[in-house]
Amino acid sequence: MSSKVQRQQLIAKLVSSHTVTSQPQLCELLQKKGIAATQATVSRDLEDLGAVKVRTAAGETTYAIPEFEPDRLAPPDQLKRVLAEWVADVQFNEPIVVVRTPPGCAHVVASALDRSRLKGLLGTVAGDDTMMCVASSEHTAKRLAKDIRKLAGLDNG
């Protein structure tokens, strides 16, 4: 019998190494690893892990756990796709840029920005539908906000 922590660690590894499109599929993958789990248990585990559904380049939706690979660099096209899909508004007041998203999406945007190594971005803090980005003094929040707006397709110029 595995502990909840061991099961969730395995789920995180499976989600990062397989295209997991459904909870029943994840239950099957766990079963192949010798762990029996109900769909309700898997659903709770995915929620605990902060898993989200993301659209792949092929157009299908798959589970992802943004925090599982924090050192992986986000490619520019992925960053643009995430920002275009989930950024609703960008405001700033030195040295902070405030980014608003639909409910439950701020951590996905924050993770993508943190992994992007975007010039002038020191780091992010995310809530449910709002995140704060801290701009470097050399880059300024005004310029960082403009860069984020442009990547999100919100600039009108």
C-alpha positions as CSV (number, residue, x, y, z in Angstrom):
1,M,0.0,0.0,0.0
2,S,1.4,3.4,-0.9
3,S,1.0,6.6,1.1
4,K,-0.8,9.7,-0.3
5,V,2.5,11.5,-0.7
6,Q,4.0,8.6,-2.6
7,R,0.9,8.3,-4.8
8,Q,0.9,12.1,-5.5
9,Q,4.7,12.0,-6.3
10,L,4.0,9.2,-8.8
11,I,1.1,11.2,-10.3
12,A,3.3,14.2,-10.8
13,K,5.9,12.1,-12.5
14,L,3.3,10.4,-14.7
15,V,1.8,13.7,-15.7
16,S,5.2,15.1,-16.6
17,S,6.3,12.1,-18.7
18,H,3.0,11.1,-20.4
19,T,0.2,12.9,-22.2
20,V,-2.5,12.3,-19.6
21,T,-5.8,13.5,-21.1
22,S,-8.3,12.0,-18.5
23,Q,-8.6,10.8,-14.9
24,P,-9.5,7.2,-16.0
25,Q,-6.3,7.2,-18.1
26,L,-4.3,8.3,-15.0
27,C,-6.0,5.6,-12.9
28,E,-4.8,3.0,-15.5
29,L,-1.2,4.4,-15.5
30,L,-1.2,4.1,-11.7
31,Q,-2.6,0.6,-11.9
32,K,0.3,-0.4,-14.2
33,K,2.7,0.9,-11.5
34,G,0.9,-1.2,-8.9
35,I,-1.2,1.5,-7.3
36,A,-5.0,1.1,-7.1
37,A,-6.8,4.4,-6.9
38,T,-10.3,5.5,-7.6
39,Q,-11.2,8.3,-10.0
40,A,-12.4,10.4,-7.0
41,T,-9.0,9.9,-5.2
42,V,-7.1,10.8,-8.4
43,S,-9.3,13.9,-8.8
44,R,-8.5,15.0,-5.3
45,D,-4.8,14.3,-5.8
46,L,-4.7,16.4,-9.0
47,E,-6.4,19.2,-7.2
48,D,-3.9,19.0,-4.3
49,L,-1.0,19.0,-6.8
50,G,-2.4,22.2,-8.5
51,A,-2.8,20.3,-11.8
52,V,-4.5,22.1,-14.7
53,K,-5.7,21.2,-18.1
54,V,-3.6,22.8,-20.9
55,R,-4.0,22.6,-24.7
56,T,-1.1,20.9,-26.5
57,A,0.2,21.9,-29.9
58,A,-1.9,19.1,-31.4
59,G,-5.0,20.7,-30.0
60,E,-5.8,18.1,-27.3
61,T,-6.1,18.9,-23.6
62,T,-3.7,17.3,-21.1
63,Y,-3.0,17.6,-17.4
64,A,0.0,19.7,-16.4
65,I,1.5,20.5,-13.0
66,P,3.3,23.9,-13.5
67,E,5.3,23.7,-10.3
68,F,6.7,20.2,-11.0
69,E,9.5,21.4,-13.3
70,P,10.4,24.9,-12.0
71,D,13.8,25.0,-13.7
72,R,12.5,24.1,-17.2
73,L,12.7,27.2,-19.4
74,A,9.4,28.1,-21.0
75,P,9.7,28.6,-24.8
76,P,8.6,32.1,-26.1
77,D,5.7,30.7,-28.1
78,Q,4.4,28.8,-25.0
79,L,4.6,32.0,-23.0
80,K,2.7,34.0,-25.7
81,R,0.0,31.2,-25.8
82,V,-0.4,31.2,-22.1
83,L,-0.6,35.0,-21.8
84,A,-2.9,35.4,-24.8
85,E,-5.3,32.8,-23.4
86,W,-5.3,33.8,-19.7
87,V,-4.3,37.5,-19.2
88,A,-7.3,39.8,-18.9
89,D,-5.7,43.0,-17.7
90,V,-2.2,44.4,-16.8
91,Q,-1.6,47.5,-14.6
92,F,1.5,48.8,-12.8
93,N,2.7,50.9,-10.0
94,E,6.5,50.9,-9.5
95,P,8.0,48.3,-8.9
96,I,4.9,46.1,-9.2
97,V,2.9,44.9,-12.2
98,V,-0.5,43.5,-11.4
99,V,-1.9,40.9,-13.9
100,R,-5.5,39.8,-13.7
101,T,-6.7,36.4,-15.1
102,P,-9.8,34.3,-15.0
103,P,-10.4,32.5,-11.7
104,G,-7.9,29.7,-11.0
105,C,-5.5,30.7,-13.7
106,A,-3.0,33.1,-12.0
107,H,-0.6,30.4,-10.9
108,V,-0.4,29.0,-14.5
109,V,0.5,32.5,-15.8
110,A,2.9,33.1,-13.0
111,S,4.7,29.8,-13.6
112,A,5.0,30.5,-17.3
113,L,6.4,34.0,-16.6
114,D,8.8,32.7,-13.9
115,R,10.2,30.1,-16.3
116,S,10.4,32.6,-19.2
117,R,13.3,34.5,-17.9
118,L,11.6,37.6,-19.2
119,K,13.9,40.6,-19.1
120,G,13.2,42.9,-16.1
121,L,11.1,40.3,-14.2
122,L,12.5,39.5,-10.8
123,G,9.7,37.2,-9.8
124,T,6.0,36.6,-9.3
125,V,3.4,35.9,-6.6
126,A,0.1,34.4,-7.6
127,G,-3.3,34.2,-6.0
128,D,-6.5,32.8,-7.6
129,D,-7.1,35.4,-10.3
130,T,-4.5,38.0,-9.7
131,M,-0.7,37.9,-9.7
132,M,2.0,40.4,-8.9
133,C,5.2,40.7,-10.9
134,V,8.2,42.5,-9.4
135,A,10.1,44.5,-11.9
136,S,13.9,45.2,-11.7
137,S,14.8,48.8,-11.1
138,E,16.7,48.9,-14.4
139,H,13.7,47.7,-16.4
140,T,10.9,49.5,-14.6
141,A,7.3,48.3,-14.0
142,K,6.0,50.5,-16.8
143,R,8.2,48.7,-19.4
144,L,7.6,45.3,-17.9
145,A,3.8,45.9,-18.0
146,K,4.1,47.0,-21.7
147,D,6.1,43.8,-22.5
148,I,3.5,41.6,-20.8
149,R,0.6,43.4,-22.5
150,K,2.4,42.9,-25.9
151,L,3.0,39.2,-25.3
152,A,-0.7,38.8,-24.2
153,G,-1.9,40.6,-27.3
154,L,-3.4,43.4,-25.2
155,D,-1.5,46.3,-26.6
156,N,-3.4,48.4,-29.1
157,G,-0.4,49.9,-30.8
